[in-house]
Structures are given as C-alpha cells and as structure tokens.
Amino acid sequence: MGVDAVLYRLVRAGPARRSPSYVASEVVADSDDVLLDLLKRVRGGGRTPLLDRVDPLGEMVVSAGSAAQLLAELRCLAEAARAPAEVEHVRRLALLARRCLNTRDVEIRFEGD
C-alpha cells in the first residue's frame, strides 16, 4: 500500500466542455512503500507541512504554485533517506516537482491505495 506521485497535465476545455480535465503524464510508483517509510520519519517535525498532509488512503494535490515548497520539503526527505532506493525515489520525486515548477499547466497528485 504505497503512495504514488502522478504528474497530471491540464487539457484545456474546448467549446463543448464546461470544465478543464487532467491527463496523467508521468508516475513515480511506490509499490515498496518507500515514500510512506520516509514520510513516517519526517512527519510532525514542522519541516514538511505539505508532505505531512499526504494520506496513504486518499489523494493530495500539489499545484504548480506549491512546487517550490514541495522541492524544499523533498530536501528534508533526502536527508532522512538511508538506502539507495530511498535516495533514488526522492530524486525521481524532485524531477516531477521541477517539471511542475517549470510548467504551469500541471499538478502532482499523491495517490494512496
């Protein structure tokens, strides 16, 4: 039961659509609970208020406007990473966050099982 990070791209609403929709464009899967384990180590310390809201059973959306904060909080996860798999997972999450920071029509959703 991991928490996948999914980068969604906005699909503009056309004349027949009333609201915009999103399409998944990239996934950082967490099948081995790497992210959950890291979040447990840093949760509640006051350094990761955004990541503290990640729900292993729900969904949390990080907009492009919050991508800079997410990048800063991912540095805290990197400090807590002990194993190579954890370091790699944080690196992949940071790549998603940078894409979100540089492209305004995307968002990241942390999707629990």
N, C-alpha and C positions, 0 to 999 in steps of 0.2 A: 504494500500500500504506500506508494510514493506520491510525490507531488511533482507533476510535470510542469515545465515552464514552456509556454507556447507563445510564439510571436504571431500576432494577427495583423493583417493588413486591411485597411479600410477600403471597401469597394463603394465608390460613390453612388449615391442614389440617383437613378435616372428619372425621367418624367413620370413613368408609371409607378415608381417606388415612393413610398411615403417616408421611409427612414433608411439610413445607410446600414450596410451589413459588413461583417468582417469575414475574412478567409484566413485559415491557418496557413502560415508560410514556412515556419521552422519550429522544431520541437527539441527541447532538451529533456529527454525522458529520465525518470528517477525510479527505475524498476528495482533498484537495490536499496532504496531509502537513504541514499547518500545525503540528499538535501535535508530530509527530515532529521537525520542524526546531527548534521551541522546546526540546524535551527535550534535543536534542543540545547546545544552547548552555548549558544549566544543569547537565547531568548530571555527577556526580562532584565537584561543588563543596562538598558537605556540607550544602547548604541545602535540598535536596529529596530526603530519603531515601525517602519514599513514592513520589514520581514517578520516582525512579531505578529503581524495580522494574517500571515499565511495559515490557512486552515487545511489540515490534511484530509478533511472530508468535504471541503467546499471549493470555492473559487475566489481568487482575489485578483483584481485588475490593477495593473500599473500603467498609467498613461504615459505618453511621451514627455509630458511636463514633469513627471516624477522620476524619469530615468536617471537624472543626475544623482538624486538621493539614493536610488537603488544601487548605482555604481559605488557610492560611498559605503553603503551597508555591506555590499559584497566584499569589500576590503576587510571588513570585520570577520566575515565568513572565511576568507582566505587565511587570516591569522589563526583561526580555530582549526583549520584543516590539518590533519595529521598524516593521512595516507595519500599516495599519489592519485588514487581515484577521486578523492575529495578535492584535491588541488585542481585536477582536470575538470571536474564538474563546475567548480566556481569559475574557472576560466571560460568555459562554454556559456555560463550564465552571463558573465561580463560581456561577452561578444553580443549576446542578444540585447543586453541593456545599451550597448554602444549603438547598435543598429536603431534601437528605439529612440535614442537621443538624437541621432543624425537624420532621422526620417520622421516627420511629424504625423504621418497618417498611419501609424502603427501603435500597437499596445501589446504588453505582455500580460498573459493571464497565467497565474499559478493555479493549476487544476489538480485538486486532490481526487483520490479514488472514491 
